Amino acid sequence: MSTIGRHITVDPEIQKGQPVFSGTRVPVQTLFWHLEKGITIEEFLEDFPSVTKEQAIGVLEIANKIVNSAQLGQIYETVN
């Protein structure tokens, strides 16, 4: 299973296809909403005990790779 597959699932039958933490129904976006509001990862994990710390850290690492990807500039130009 890929790194993304260990941490994120996209299935039209789960949360209408919204990316969720694998093995849960918790949308990945929920982690980012919590962090944006100043809520720590530990508090997020307390609120959503079905998500593991490994999954939360893994999703942040994936996001970091995307943001720092050499192709990000190309993606940005394509959508603008």
C-alpha positions in Angstrom: 0.0 0.0 0.0 1.3 3.5 -0.9 2.1 6.1 1.8 -1.0 7.9 0.9 -3.2 4.8 1.0 -1.9 4.0 4.5 -3.2 7.4 5.7 -6.0 8.5 3.3 -8.9 6.8 1.7 -11.2 8.2 -1.0 -14.3 6.2 -1.5 -17.6 7.5 -2.9 -19.4 5.4 -0.3 -17.7 7.2 2.6 -18.4 10.9 3.3 -19.5 11.3 -0.4 -15.9 10.7 -1.6 -14.3 13.3 0.6 -10.7 12.2 1.6 -10.9 10.5 5.0 -8.3 9.0 7.3 -8.0 5.3 6.3 -10.2 3.0 8.4 -12.3 5.9 9.6 -15.1 8.3 8.5 -13.1 11.4 9.7 -12.4 13.8 6.9 -8.8 14.8 6.4 -9.9 18.4 6.2 -11.0 18.2 9.9 -7.3 18.0 10.9 -6.5 21.1 9.0 -9.5 23.0 10.4 -8.4 22.1 13.9 -4.8 23.3 13.3 -6.0 26.5 11.7 -8.0 27.2 14.9 -4.9 26.6 17.0 -6.0 23.2 18.3 -3.1 20.9 18.8 -2.7 17.5 17.1 -3.0 15.9 20.6 -6.4 17.6 21.1 -7.5 16.6 17.6 -6.6 13.0 18.4 -8.6 13.2 21.6 -11.6 14.5 19.6 -11.2 11.8 17.0 -9.8 8.6 18.7 -10.2 6.5 15.6 -7.4 8.5 13.9 -3.9 7.4 14.9 -1.0 9.8 15.6 0.8 8.1 12.8 -2.0 8.9 10.4 -2.2 12.5 11.4 1.6 13.0 11.1 1.5 11.1 7.8 -1.1 13.4 6.3 0.9 16.4 7.4 4.0 14.9 5.7 2.1 14.3 2.5 0.8 17.9 2.5 4.4 19.1 3.1 5.6 17.1 0.1 2.9 18.5 -2.1 3.6 22.1 -1.0 7.3 21.7 -1.5 7.0 19.8 -4.8 8.8 21.2 -7.8 5.6 20.7 -9.8 3.6 23.0 -7.5 4.4 26.0 -9.6 3.0 24.2 -12.7 -0.1 23.2 -10.8 -0.6 26.7 -9.6 -0.3 28.1 -13.1 -2.7 25.5 -14.5 -5.5 26.4 -12.0 -5.1 30.2 -12.2 
